[in-house]
Amino acid sequence: MAPSRAPSPPVVPLSSNTIASTLTANPDLDAAILQGITKSLIETTKNHKFINKIQIQCLEQQIINLQGKIDNSSTSNTEALEGYEENMGQVPNFAIPIGEGLFRPAKYLKQLDDERVAGLAEGSGPGDLPWIANVYAQPDYRSNEPPAPLPPWLHSVLIGPLSAYHTFCKAVADLNDWGLLADIEQYHEADNHIMSAQAKINIYDCELKGLLHYCDLCEGWLEGAHLG
């Protein structure tokens, strides 16, 4: 029976710096020690490869998680911003109050049917409510001239035939200035309300004159009957 061999001691991984220092300080090492150093270097290389593999797997998982968050964020923004468009100067001073006297600029805008505008700040999600406000034409500070009265032709367009008015509104809409367009539409609507109110006043005035005339007739009939 062959004699049993003593178990080999475990190989301890050594860093490359330690191995280099050992070889530099001991240039005459025997073969057994060099073999041990070689095994340690192999073991160190294996450990590095294993650690690198684990790190790569962790990084790949982080990338997958981040991509999922980006996809969810894109989906949420798409749902939240349905019907909205990016504010590219349509309403340059549209600001959303966030409390304590602070405001955030509106990143996305949506025109409403009543000439008002709904705004959302950047990063808004499906559960965020828009800030809704009236918008107005912005002063033009590029000119040093004082504001001049509207020319007669513009008055005619604003209160004139619908064909000319709609053509004018389409031309203004192409300027992408929502405040200017809102003021034009509100002026037109206000003029329509004025005309409607004036027509009602005229009707009531005619009714009032008729009633006054009828009262005069009644008074004459009573006098003819010597009621007094």
mmCIF file of the C-alpha atoms, coordinates in Angstrom:
data_MODEL
# 
_entry.id   MODEL 
# 
loop_
_atom_site.group_PDB 
_atom_site.id 
_atom_site.type_symbol 
_atom_site.label_atom_id 
_atom_site.label_alt_id 
_atom_site.label_comp_id 
_atom_site.label_asym_id 
_atom_site.label_entity_id 
_atom_site.label_seq_id 
_atom_site.pdbx_PDB_ins_code 
_atom_site.Cartn_x 
_atom_site.Cartn_y 
_atom_site.Cartn_z 
_atom_site.occupancy 
_atom_site.B_iso_or_equiv 
_atom_site.pdbx_formal_charge 
_atom_site.auth_seq_id 
_atom_site.auth_comp_id 
_atom_site.auth_asym_id 
_atom_site.auth_atom_id 
_atom_site.pdbx_PDB_model_num 
ATOM 1   C CA . MET A 1 1   ? 0.000    0.000   0.000   1.00 0.00 ? 1   MET A CA 1 
ATOM 2   C CA . ALA A 1 2   ? 1.466    3.294   -1.107  1.00 0.00 ? 2   ALA A CA 1 
ATOM 3   C CA . PRO A 1 3   ? 2.016    5.855   1.620   1.00 0.00 ? 3   PRO A CA 1 
ATOM 4   C CA . SER A 1 4   ? -0.655   8.604   1.699   1.00 0.00 ? 4   SER A CA 1 
ATOM 5   C CA . ARG A 1 5   ? 0.394    12.031  0.590   1.00 0.00 ? 5   ARG A CA 1 
ATOM 6   C CA . ALA A 1 6   ? -0.195   15.065  2.765   1.00 0.00 ? 6   ALA A CA 1 
ATOM 7   C CA . PRO A 1 7   ? -2.885   17.363  1.357   1.00 0.00 ? 7   PRO A CA 1 
ATOM 8   C CA . SER A 1 8   ? -1.569   20.376  -0.540  1.00 0.00 ? 8   SER A CA 1 
ATOM 9   C CA . PRO A 1 9   ? -2.026   23.686  1.276   1.00 0.00 ? 9   PRO A CA 1 
ATOM 10  C CA . PRO A 1 10  ? -4.734   25.915  -0.183  1.00 0.00 ? 10  PRO A CA 1 
ATOM 11  C CA . VAL A 1 11  ? -3.609   28.366  -2.804  1.00 0.00 ? 11  VAL A CA 1 
ATOM 12  C CA . VAL A 1 12  ? -3.877   31.920  -1.514  1.00 0.00 ? 12  VAL A CA 1 
ATOM 13  C CA . PRO A 1 13  ? -4.551   34.511  -4.242  1.00 0.00 ? 13  PRO A CA 1 
ATOM 14  C CA . LEU A 1 14  ? -1.915   37.215  -4.344  1.00 0.00 ? 14  LEU A CA 1 
ATOM 15  C CA . SER A 1 15  ? -2.168   40.571  -6.002  1.00 0.00 ? 15  SER A CA 1 
ATOM 16  C CA . SER A 1 16  ? 0.023    41.335  -8.976  1.00 0.00 ? 16  SER A CA 1 
ATOM 17  C CA . ASN A 1 17  ? 1.780    44.062  -6.976  1.00 0.00 ? 17  ASN A CA 1 
ATOM 18  C CA . THR A 1 18  ? 2.640    41.588  -4.197  1.00 0.00 ? 18  THR A CA 1 
ATOM 19  C CA . ILE A 1 19  ? 3.986    39.038  -6.702  1.00 0.00 ? 19  ILE A CA 1 
ATOM 20  C CA . ALA A 1 20  ? 6.058    41.666  -8.495  1.00 0.00 ? 20  ALA A CA 1 
ATOM 21  C CA . SER A 1 21  ? 7.518    42.918  -5.217  1.00 0.00 ? 21  SER A CA 1 
ATOM 22  C CA . THR A 1 22  ? 8.333    39.363  -4.105  1.00 0.00 ? 22  THR A CA 1 
ATOM 23  C CA . LEU A 1 23  ? 10.116   38.503  -7.370  1.00 0.00 ? 23  LEU A CA 1 
ATOM 24  C CA . THR A 1 24  ? 12.063   41.762  -7.318  1.00 0.00 ? 24  THR A CA 1 
ATOM 25  C CA . ALA A 1 25  ? 13.196   41.310  -3.741  1.00 0.00 ? 25  ALA A CA 1 
ATOM 26  C CA . ASN A 1 26  ? 14.024   37.568  -4.190  1.00 0.00 ? 26  ASN A CA 1 
ATOM 27  C CA . PRO A 1 27  ? 15.505   36.940  -7.643  1.00 0.00 ? 27  PRO A CA 1 
ATOM 28  C CA . ASP A 1 28  ? 16.863   33.464  -6.675  1.00 0.00 ? 28  ASP A CA 1 
ATOM 29  C CA . LEU A 1 29  ? 13.642   31.740  -5.578  1.00 0.00 ? 29  LEU A CA 1 
ATOM 30  C CA . ASP A 1 30  ? 13.580   27.959  -6.053  1.00 0.00 ? 30  ASP A CA 1 
ATOM 31  C CA . ALA A 1 31  ? 11.202   26.179  -8.408  1.00 0.00 ? 31  ALA A CA 1 
ATOM 32  C CA . ALA A 1 32  ? 8.731    25.149  -5.684  1.00 0.00 ? 32  ALA A CA 1 
ATOM 33  C CA . ILE A 1 33  ? 8.203    28.732  -4.522  1.00 0.00 ? 33  ILE A CA 1 
ATOM 34  C CA . LEU A 1 34  ? 7.933    29.950  -8.113  1.00 0.00 ? 34  LEU A CA 1 
ATOM 35  C CA . GLN A 1 35  ? 5.346    27.267  -8.750  1.00 0.00 ? 35  GLN A CA 1 
ATOM 36  C CA . GLY A 1 36  ? 3.380    28.425  -5.725  1.00 0.00 ? 36  GLY A CA 1 
ATOM 37  C CA . ILE A 1 37  ? 3.564    32.036  -6.870  1.00 0.00 ? 37  ILE A CA 1 
ATOM 38  C CA . THR A 1 38  ? 2.396    30.984  -10.334 1.00 0.00 ? 38  THR A CA 1 
ATOM 39  C CA . LYS A 1 39  ? -0.570   29.120  -8.850  1.00 0.00 ? 39  LYS A CA 1 
ATOM 40  C CA . SER A 1 40  ? -1.431   32.177  -6.731  1.00 0.00 ? 40  SER A CA 1 
ATOM 41  C CA . LEU A 1 41  ? -1.298   34.371  -9.814  1.00 0.00 ? 41  LEU A CA 1 
ATOM 42  C CA . ILE A 1 42  ? -3.591   31.958  -11.683 1.00 0.00 ? 42  ILE A CA 1 
ATOM 43  C CA . GLU A 1 43  ? -6.004   31.945  -8.761  1.00 0.00 ? 43  GLU A CA 1 
ATOM 44  C CA . THR A 1 44  ? -5.933   35.750  -8.610  1.00 0.00 ? 44  THR A CA 1 
ATOM 45  C CA . THR A 1 45  ? -6.722   35.908  -12.346 1.00 0.00 ? 45  THR A CA 1 
ATOM 46  C CA . LYS A 1 46  ? -9.650   33.526  -11.873 1.00 0.00 ? 46  LYS A CA 1 
ATOM 47  C CA . ASN A 1 47  ? -11.013  35.643  -9.020  1.00 0.00 ? 47  ASN A CA 1 
ATOM 48  C CA . HIS A 1 48  ? -10.720  38.804  -11.075 1.00 0.00 ? 48  HIS A CA 1 
ATOM 49  C CA . LYS A 1 49  ? -12.567  37.178  -13.956 1.00 0.00 ? 49  LYS A CA 1 
ATOM 50  C CA . PHE A 1 50  ? -15.323  35.995  -11.627 1.00 0.00 ? 50  PHE A CA 1 
ATOM 51  C CA . ILE A 1 51  ? -15.638  39.419  -9.989  1.00 0.00 ? 51  ILE A CA 1 
ATOM 52  C CA . ASN A 1 52  ? -15.691  41.123  -13.396 1.00 0.00 ? 52  ASN A CA 1 
ATOM 53  C CA . LYS A 1 53  ? -18.396  38.734  -14.559 1.00 0.00 ? 53  LYS A CA 1 
ATOM 54  C CA . ILE A 1 54  ? -20.538  39.530  -11.507 1.00 0.00 ? 54  ILE A CA 1 
ATOM 55  C CA . GLN A 1 55  ? -19.991  43.280  -11.999 1.00 0.00 ? 55  GLN A CA 1 
ATOM 56  C CA . ILE A 1 56  ? -20.980  43.037  -15.660 1.00 0.00 ? 56  ILE A CA 1 
ATOM 57  C CA . GLN A 1 57  ? -24.148  41.125  -14.761 1.00 0.00 ? 57  GLN A CA 1 
ATOM 58  C CA . CYS A 1 58  ? -25.047  43.772  -12.151 1.00 0.00 ? 58  CYS A CA 1 
ATOM 59  C CA . LEU A 1 59  ? -24.466  46.575  -14.631 1.00 0.00 ? 59  LEU A CA 1 
ATOM 60  C CA . GLU A 1 60  ? -26.541  44.818  -17.278 1.00 0.00 ? 60  GLU A CA 1 
ATOM 61  C CA . GLN A 1 61  ? -29.390  44.421  -14.782 1.00 0.00 ? 61  GLN A CA 1 
ATOM 62  C CA . GLN A 1 62  ? -29.139  48.112  -13.855 1.00 0.00 ? 62  GLN A CA 1 
ATOM 63  C CA . ILE A 1 63  ? -29.373  49.006  -17.546 1.00 0.00 ? 63  ILE A CA 1 
ATOM 64  C CA . ILE A 1 64  ? -32.482  46.830  -17.921 1.00 0.00 ? 64  ILE A CA 1 
ATOM 65  C CA . ASN A 1 65  ? -34.077  48.454  -14.845 1.00 0.00 ? 65  ASN A CA 1 
ATOM 66  C CA . LEU A 1 66  ? -33.269  51.969  -16.063 1.00 0.00 ? 66  LEU A CA 1 
ATOM 67  C CA . GLN A 1 67  ? -34.615  51.188  -19.528 1.00 0.00 ? 67  GLN A CA 1 
ATOM 68  C CA . GLY A 1 68  ? -37.839  49.966  -17.927 1.00 0.00 ? 68  GLY A CA 1 
ATOM 69  C CA . LYS A 1 69  ? -38.138  53.213  -15.977 1.00 0.00 ? 69  LYS A CA 1 
ATOM 70  C CA . ILE A 1 70  ? -37.552  55.223  -19.163 1.00 0.00 ? 70  ILE A CA 1 
ATOM 71  C CA . ASP A 1 71  ? -40.212  53.218  -21.021 1.00 0.00 ? 71  ASP A CA 1 
ATOM 72  C CA . ASN A 1 72  ? -42.705  53.672  -18.173 1.00 0.00 ? 72  ASN A CA 1 
ATOM 73  C CA . SER A 1 73  ? -41.921  57.381  -18.004 1.00 0.00 ? 73  SER A CA 1 
ATOM 74  C CA . SER A 1 74  ? -42.410  57.743  -21.757 1.00 0.00 ? 74  SER A CA 1 
ATOM 75  C CA . THR A 1 75  ? -45.731  55.906  -21.567 1.00 0.00 ? 75  THR A CA 1 
ATOM 76  C CA . SER A 1 76  ? -46.873  58.059  -18.646 1.00 0.00 ? 76  SER A CA 1 
ATOM 77  C CA . ASN A 1 77  ? -45.891  61.255  -20.418 1.00 0.00 ? 77  ASN A CA 1 
ATOM 78  C CA . THR A 1 78  ? -47.683  60.121  -23.578 1.00 0.00 ? 78  THR A CA 1 
ATOM 79  C CA . GLU A 1 79  ? -50.859  59.499  -21.587 1.00 0.00 ? 79  GLU A CA 1 
ATOM 80  C CA . ALA A 1 80  ? -50.529  62.753  -19.643 1.00 0.00 ? 80  ALA A CA 1 
ATOM 81  C CA . LEU A 1 81  ? -49.719  64.871  -22.692 1.00 0.00 ? 81  LEU A CA 1 
ATOM 82  C CA . GLU A 1 82  ? -52.453  63.649  -25.003 1.00 0.00 ? 82  GLU A CA 1 
ATOM 83  C CA . GLY A 1 83  ? -53.670  66.698  -26.889 1.00 0.00 ? 83  GLY A CA 1 
ATOM 84  C CA . TYR A 1 84  ? -50.793  68.837  -25.616 1.00 0.00 ? 84  TYR A CA 1 
ATOM 85  C CA . GLU A 1 85  ? -47.884  70.266  -27.546 1.00 0.00 ? 85  GLU A CA 1 
ATOM 86  C CA . GLU A 1 86  ? -44.531  71.608  -26.441 1.00 0.00 ? 86  GLU A CA 1 
ATOM 87  C CA . ASN A 1 87  ? -44.455  75.281  -25.575 1.00 0.00 ? 87  ASN A CA 1 
ATOM 88  C CA . MET A 1 88  ? -42.282  76.743  -28.327 1.00 0.00 ? 88  MET A CA 1 
ATOM 89  C CA . GLY A 1 89  ? -43.287  80.351  -27.709 1.00 0.00 ? 89  GLY A CA 1 
ATOM 90  C CA . GLN A 1 90  ? -47.045  80.056  -28.254 1.00 0.00 ? 90  GLN A CA 1 
ATOM 91  C CA . VAL A 1 91  ? -47.542  81.471  -24.731 1.00 0.00 ? 91  VAL A CA 1 
ATOM 92  C CA . PRO A 1 92  ? -44.049  82.584  -23.666 1.00 0.00 ? 92  PRO A CA 1 
ATOM 93  C CA . ASN A 1 93  ? -44.962  83.855  -20.190 1.00 0.00 ? 93  ASN A CA 1 
ATOM 94  C CA . PHE A 1 94  ? -47.224  80.981  -19.130 1.00 0.00 ? 94  PHE A CA 1 
ATOM 95  C CA . ALA A 1 95  ? -46.114  80.099  -15.578 1.00 0.00 ? 95  ALA A CA 1 
ATOM 96  C CA . ILE A 1 96  ? -47.579  77.501  -13.221 1.00 0.00 ? 96  ILE A CA 1 
ATOM 97  C CA . PRO A 1 97  ? -47.692  78.354  -9.485  1.00 0.00 ? 97  PRO A CA 1 
ATOM 98  C CA . ILE A 1 98  ? -46.162  75.696  -7.236  1.00 0.00 ? 98  ILE A CA 1 
ATOM 99  C CA . GLY A 1 99  ? -46.648  77.423  -3.879  1.00 0.00 ? 99  GLY A CA 1 
ATOM 100 C CA . GLU A 1 100 ? -44.756  79.864  -1.661  1.00 0.00 ? 100 GLU A CA 1 
ATOM 101 C CA . GLY A 1 101 ? -44.721  82.443  -4.437  1.00 0.00 ? 101 GLY A CA 1 
ATOM 102 C CA . LEU A 1 102 ? -42.772  80.178  -6.796  1.00 0.00 ? 102 LEU A CA 1 
ATOM 103 C CA . PHE A 1 103 ? -43.611  79.337  -10.403 1.00 0.00 ? 103 PHE A CA 1 
ATOM 104 C CA . ARG A 1 104 ? -42.510  76.854  -13.043 1.00 0.00 ? 104 ARG A CA 1 
ATOM 105 C CA . PRO A 1 105 ? -42.688  77.530  -16.777 1.00 0.00 ? 105 PRO A CA 1 
ATOM 106 C CA . ALA A 1 106 ? -45.264  75.536  -18.703 1.00 0.00 ? 106 ALA A CA 1 
ATOM 107 C CA . LYS A 1 107 ? -43.490  72.933  -20.830 1.00 0.00 ? 107 LYS A CA 1 
ATOM 108 C CA . TYR A 1 108 ? -46.642  71.653  -22.558 1.00 0.00 ? 108 TYR A CA 1 
ATOM 109 C CA . LEU A 1 109 ? -49.776  73.528  -23.628 1.00 0.00 ? 109 LEU A CA 1 
ATOM 110 C CA . LYS A 1 110 ? -53.256  72.723  -24.841 1.00 0.00 ? 110 LYS A CA 1 
ATOM 111 C CA . GLN A 1 111 ? -55.776  75.133  -26.346 1.00 0.00 ? 111 GLN A CA 1 
ATOM 112 C CA . LEU A 1 112 ? -59.264  74.839  -24.854 1.00 0.00 ? 112 LEU A CA 1 
ATOM 113 C CA . ASP A 1 113 ? -62.564  75.612  -26.556 1.00 0.00 ? 113 ASP A CA 1 
ATOM 114 C CA . ASP A 1 114 ? -63.146  78.744  -24.440 1.00 0.00 ? 114 ASP A CA 1 
ATOM 115 C CA . GLU A 1 115 ? -59.904  80.468  -25.577 1.00 0.00 ? 115 GLU A CA 1 
ATOM 116 C CA . ARG A 1 116 ? -58.167  79.503  -22.333 1.00 0.00 ? 116 ARG A CA 1 
ATOM 117 C CA . VAL A 1 117 ? -55.008  77.415  -22.237 1.00 0.00 ? 117 VAL A CA 1 
ATOM 118 C CA . ALA A 1 118 ? -54.103  74.401  -20.080 1.00 0.00 ? 118 ALA A CA 1 
ATOM 119 C CA . GLY A 1 119 ? -50.448  74.047  -19.115 1.00 0.00 ? 119 GLY A CA 1 
ATOM 120 C CA . LEU A 1 120 ? -48.299  71.280  -17.666 1.00 0.00 ? 120 LEU A CA 1 
ATOM 121 C CA . ALA A 1 121 ? -44.805  71.616  -16.241 1.00 0.00 ? 121 ALA A CA 1 
ATOM 122 C CA . GLU A 1 122 ? -41.941  69.430  -17.381 1.00 0.00 ? 122 GLU A CA 1 
ATOM 123 C CA . GLY A 1 123 ? -42.077  65.937  -15.876 1.00 0.00 ? 123 GLY A CA 1 
ATOM 124 C CA . SER A 1 124 ? -45.847  65.931  -15.373 1.00 0.00 ? 124 SER A CA 1 
ATOM 125 C CA . GLY A 1 125 ? -47.575  62.560  -15.195 1.00 0.00 ? 125 GLY A CA 1 
ATOM 126 C CA . PRO A 1 126 ? -51.108  61.196  -15.733 1.00 0.00 ? 126 PRO A CA 1 
ATOM 127 C CA . GLY A 1 127 ? -52.193  62.176  -12.205 1.00 0.00 ? 127 GLY A CA 1 
ATOM 128 C CA . ASP A 1 128 ? -51.107  65.811  -12.500 1.00 0.00 ? 128 ASP A CA 1 
ATOM 129 C CA . LEU A 1 129 ? -53.828  68.392  -13.055 1.00 0.00 ? 129 LEU A CA 1 
ATOM 130 C CA . PRO A 1 130 ? -53.109  71.138  -15.595 1.00 0.00 ? 130 PRO A CA 1 
ATOM 131 C CA . TRP A 1 131 ? -53.039  74.814  -14.724 1.00 0.00 ? 131 TRP A CA 1 
ATOM 132 C CA . ILE A 1 132 ? -55.741  76.575  -16.739 1.00 0.00 ? 132 ILE A CA 1 
ATOM 133 C CA . ALA A 1 133 ? -55.565  80.308  -17.383 1.00 0.00 ? 133 ALA A CA 1 
ATOM 134 C CA . ASN A 1 134 ? -56.628  83.035  -19.744 1.00 0.00 ? 134 ASN A CA 1 
ATOM 135 C CA . VAL A 1 135 ? -53.998  84.204  -22.204 1.00 0.00 ? 135 VAL A CA 1 
ATOM 136 C CA . TYR A 1 136 ? -53.616  87.594  -23.803 1.00 0.00 ? 136 TYR A CA 1 
ATOM 137 C CA . ALA A 1 137 ? -51.645  89.261  -26.557 1.00 0.00 ? 137 ALA A CA 1 
ATOM 138 C CA . GLN A 1 138 ? -48.181  90.241  -25.374 1.00 0.00 ? 138 GLN A CA 1 
ATOM 139 C CA . PRO A 1 139 ? -46.970  93.840  -25.806 1.00 0.00 ? 139 PRO A CA 1 
ATOM 140 C CA . ASP A 1 140 ? -44.480  94.373  -28.604 1.00 0.00 ? 140 ASP A CA 1 
ATOM 141 C CA . TYR A 1 141 ? -41.507  96.157  -27.025 1.00 0.00 ? 141 TYR A CA 1 
ATOM 142 C CA . ARG A 1 142 ? -39.479  96.185  -30.228 1.00 0.00 ? 142 ARG A CA 1 
ATOM 143 C CA . SER A 1 143 ? -41.082  99.436  -31.327 1.00 0.00 ? 143 SER A CA 1 
ATOM 144 C CA . ASN A 1 144 ? -40.535  102.810 -29.665 1.00 0.00 ? 144 ASN A CA 1 
ATOM 145 C CA . GLU A 1 145 ? -43.803  104.148 -31.084 1.00 0.00 ? 145 GLU A CA 1 
ATOM 146 C CA . PRO A 1 146 ? -46.826  104.413 -28.734 1.00 0.00 ? 146 PRO A CA 1 
ATOM 147 C CA . PRO A 1 147 ? -49.750  102.042 -29.421 1.00 0.00 ? 147 PRO A CA 1 
ATOM 148 C CA . ALA A 1 148 ? -51.947  103.298 -32.260 1.00 0.00 ? 148 ALA A CA 1 
ATOM 149 C CA . PRO A 1 149 ? -55.715  102.814 -32.660 1.00 0.00 ? 149 PRO A CA 1 
ATOM 150 C CA . LEU A 1 150 ? -56.763  99.794  -34.675 1.00 0.00 ? 150 LEU A CA 1 
ATOM 151 C CA . PRO A 1 151 ? -57.231  100.685 -38.349 1.00 0.00 ? 151 PRO A CA 1 
ATOM 152 C CA . PRO A 1 152 ? -60.795  100.700 -39.746 1.00 0.00 ? 152 PRO A CA 1 
ATOM 153 C CA . TRP A 1 153 ? -60.154  97.699  -41.992 1.00 0.00 ? 153 TRP A CA 1 
ATOM 154 C CA . LEU A 1 154 ? -59.247  95.592  -38.935 1.00 0.00 ? 154 LEU A CA 1 
ATOM 155 C CA . HIS A 1 155 ? -62.435  96.634  -37.152 1.00 0.00 ? 155 HIS A CA 1 
ATOM 156 C CA . SER A 1 156 ? -64.357  95.590  -40.251 1.00 0.00 ? 156 SER A CA 1 
ATOM 157 C CA . VAL A 1 157 ? -62.690  92.184  -40.268 1.00 0.00 ? 157 VAL A CA 1 
ATOM 158 C CA . LEU A 1 158 ? -63.269  91.580  -36.552 1.00 0.00 ? 158 LEU A CA 1 
ATOM 159 C CA . ILE A 1 159 ? -67.004  92.341  -36.709 1.00 0.00 ? 159 ILE A CA 1 
ATOM 160 C CA . GLY A 1 160 ? -67.660  91.764  -40.388 1.00 0.00 ? 160 GLY A CA 1 
ATOM 161 C CA . PRO A 1 161 ? -68.610  88.724  -42.500 1.00 0.00 ? 161 PRO A CA 1 
ATOM 162 C CA . LEU A 1 162 ? -67.592  85.340  -41.117 1.00 0.00 ? 162 LEU A CA 1 
ATOM 163 C CA . SER A 1 163 ? -65.659  84.359  -44.239 1.00 0.00 ? 163 SER A CA 1 
ATOM 164 C CA . ALA A 1 164 ? -63.244  87.293  -43.853 1.00 0.00 ? 164 ALA A CA 1 
ATOM 165 C CA . TYR A 1 165 ? -63.043  86.781  -40.099 1.00 0.00 ? 165 TYR A CA 1 
ATOM 166 C CA . HIS A 1 166 ? -62.165  83.063  -40.361 1.00 0.00 ? 166 HIS A CA 1 
ATOM 167 C CA . THR A 1 167 ? -59.567  83.776  -43.052 1.00 0.00 ? 167 THR A CA 1 
ATOM 168 C CA . PHE A 1 168 ? -57.981  86.377  -40.780 1.00 0.00 ? 168 PHE A CA 1 
ATOM 169 C CA . CYS A 1 169 ? -58.006  83.981  -37.780 1.00 0.00 ? 169 CYS A CA 1 
ATOM 170 C CA . LYS A 1 170 ? -56.290  81.284  -39.838 1.00 0.00 ? 170 LYS A CA 1 
ATOM 171 C CA . ALA A 1 171 ? -53.548  83.739  -40.833 1.00 0.00 ? 171 ALA A CA 1 
ATOM 172 C CA . VAL A 1 172 ? -53.057  84.743  -37.176 1.00 0.00 ? 172 VAL A CA 1 
ATOM 173 C CA . ALA A 1 173 ? -53.011  81.085  -36.075 1.00 0.00 ? 173 ALA A CA 1 
ATOM 174 C CA . ASP A 1 174 ? -50.099  80.497  -38.435 1.00 0.00 ? 174 ASP A CA 1 
ATOM 175 C CA . LEU A 1 175 ? -48.105  83.000  -36.339 1.00 0.00 ? 175 LEU A CA 1 
ATOM 176 C CA . ASN A 1 176 ? -48.298  80.495  -33.440 1.00 0.00 ? 176 ASN A CA 1 
ATOM 177 C CA . ASP A 1 177 ? -49.160  83.269  -30.969 1.00 0.00 ? 177 ASP A CA 1 
ATOM 178 C CA . TRP A 1 178 ? -52.016  81.859  -28.872 1.00 0.00 ? 178 TRP A CA 1 
ATOM 179 C CA . GLY A 1 179 ? -52.501  85.026  -26.835 1.00 0.00 ? 179 GLY A CA 1 
ATOM 180 C CA . LEU A 1 180 ? -52.980  87.152  -29.940 1.00 0.00 ? 180 LEU A CA 1 
ATOM 181 C CA . LEU A 1 181 ? -55.449  84.671  -31.403 1.00 0.00 ? 181 LEU A CA 1 
ATOM 182 C CA . ALA A 1 182 ? -57.344  84.434  -28.100 1.00 0.00 ? 182 ALA A CA 1 
ATOM 183 C CA . ASP A 1 183 ? -57.783  88.217  -27.931 1.00 0.00 ? 183 ASP A CA 1 
ATOM 184 C CA . ILE A 1 184 ? -59.079  88.321  -31.508 1.00 0.00 ? 184 ILE A CA 1 
ATOM 185 C CA . GLU A 1 185 ? -61.590  85.531  -30.831 1.00 0.00 ? 185 GLU A CA 1 
ATOM 186 C CA . GLN A 1 186 ? -62.703  87.133  -27.555 1.00 0.00 ? 186 GLN A CA 1 
ATOM 187 C CA . TYR A 1 187 ? -63.199  90.501  -29.273 1.00 0.00 ? 187 TYR A CA 1 
ATOM 188 C CA . HIS A 1 188 ? -65.321  88.850  -31.942 1.00 0.00 ? 188 HIS A CA 1 
ATOM 189 C CA . GLU A 1 189 ? -67.408  86.986  -29.359 1.00 0.00 ? 189 GLU A CA 1 
ATOM 190 C CA . ALA A 1 190 ? -67.833  90.113  -27.230 1.00 0.00 ? 190 ALA A CA 1 
ATOM 191 C CA . ASP A 1 191 ? -69.066  92.030  -30.272 1.00 0.00 ? 191 ASP A CA 1 
ATOM 192 C CA . ASN A 1 192 ? -71.579  89.254  -30.979 1.00 0.00 ? 192 ASN A CA 1 
ATOM 193 C CA . HIS A 1 193 ? -72.828  89.497  -27.384 1.00 0.00 ? 193 HIS A CA 1 
ATOM 194 C CA . ILE A 1 194 ? -73.117  93.274  -27.746 1.00 0.00 ? 194 ILE A CA 1 
ATOM 195 C CA . MET A 1 195 ? -75.176  92.908  -30.917 1.00 0.00 ? 195 MET A CA 1 
ATOM 196 C CA . SER A 1 196 ? -77.391  90.309  -29.245 1.00 0.00 ? 196 SER A CA 1 
ATOM 197 C CA . ALA A 1 197 ? -77.854  92.492  -26.149 1.00 0.00 ? 197 ALA A CA 1 
ATOM 198 C CA . GLN A 1 198 ? -78.628  95.526  -28.317 1.00 0.00 ? 198 GLN A CA 1 
ATOM 199 C CA . ALA A 1 199 ? -81.240  93.556  -30.239 1.00 0.00 ? 199 ALA A CA 1 
ATOM 200 C CA . LYS A 1 200 ? -82.886  92.556  -26.950 1.00 0.00 ? 200 LYS A CA 1 
ATOM 201 C CA . ILE A 1 201 ? -82.811  96.194  -25.793 1.00 0.00 ? 201 ILE A CA 1 
ATOM 202 C CA . ASN A 1 202 ? -84.512  97.256  -29.031 1.00 0.00 ? 202 ASN A CA 1 
ATOM 203 C CA . ILE A 1 203 ? -87.220  94.631  -28.539 1.00 0.00 ? 203 ILE A CA 1 
ATOM 204 C CA . TYR A 1 204 ? -87.785  95.699  -24.928 1.00 0.00 ? 204 TYR A CA 1 
ATOM 205 C CA . ASP A 1 205 ? -87.859  99.351  -26.039 1.00 0.00 ? 205 ASP A CA 1 
ATOM 206 C CA . CYS A 1 206 ? -90.572  98.583  -28.587 1.00 0.00 ? 206 CYS A CA 1 
ATOM 207 C CA . GLU A 1 207 ? -92.539  96.639  -25.985 1.00 0.00 ? 207 GLU A CA 1 
ATOM 208 C CA . LEU A 1 208 ? -92.172  99.518  -23.519 1.00 0.00 ? 208 LEU A CA 1 
ATOM 209 C CA . LYS A 1 209 ? -93.410  102.071 -26.077 1.00 0.00 ? 209 LYS A CA 1 
ATOM 210 C CA . GLY A 1 210 ? -96.371  99.828  -26.908 1.00 0.00 ? 210 GLY A CA 1 
ATOM 211 C CA . LEU A 1 211 ? -97.290  99.464  -23.243 1.00 0.00 ? 211 LEU A CA 1 
ATOM 212 C CA . LEU A 1 212 ? -97.004  103.221 -22.661 1.00 0.00 ? 212 LEU A CA 1 
ATOM 213 C CA . HIS A 1 213 ? -99.247  103.874 -25.659 1.00 0.00 ? 213 HIS A CA 1 
ATOM 214 C CA . TYR A 1 214 ? -101.756 101.330 -24.398 1.00 0.00 ? 214 TYR A CA 1 
ATOM 215 C CA . CYS A 1 215 ? -101.758 103.009 -20.980 1.00 0.00 ? 215 CYS A CA 1 
ATOM 216 C CA . ASP A 1 216 ? -102.520 106.323 -22.685 1.00 0.00 ? 216 ASP A CA 1 
ATOM 217 C CA . LEU A 1 217 ? -105.472 104.717 -24.498 1.00 0.00 ? 217 LEU A CA 1 
ATOM 218 C CA . CYS A 1 218 ? -106.792 103.233 -21.287 1.00 0.00 ? 218 CYS A CA 1 
ATOM 219 C CA . GLU A 1 219 ? -106.503 106.578 -19.575 1.00 0.00 ? 219 GLU A CA 1 
ATOM 220 C CA . GLY A 1 220 ? -108.468 108.220 -22.411 1.00 0.00 ? 220 GLY A CA 1 
ATOM 221 C CA . TRP A 1 221 ? -111.215 105.630 -22.196 1.00 0.00 ? 221 TRP A CA 1 
ATOM 222 C CA . LEU A 1 222 ? -111.493 106.150 -18.449 1.00 0.00 ? 222 LEU A CA 1 
ATOM 223 C CA . GLU A 1 223 ? -111.720 109.912 -18.912 1.00 0.00 ? 223 GLU A CA 1 
ATOM 224 C CA . GLY A 1 224 ? -114.399 109.430 -21.579 1.00 0.00 ? 224 GLY A CA 1 
ATOM 225 C CA . ALA A 1 225 ? -116.420 107.411 -19.126 1.00 0.00 ? 225 ALA A CA 1 
ATOM 226 C CA . HIS A 1 226 ? -116.235 110.277 -16.620 1.00 0.00 ? 226 HIS A CA 1 
ATOM 227 C CA . LEU A 1 227 ? -114.673 107.941 -14.071 1.00 0.00 ? 227 LEU A CA 1 
ATOM 228 C CA . GLY A 1 228 ? -113.525 110.897 -12.010 1.00 0.00 ? 228 GLY A CA 1 
# 
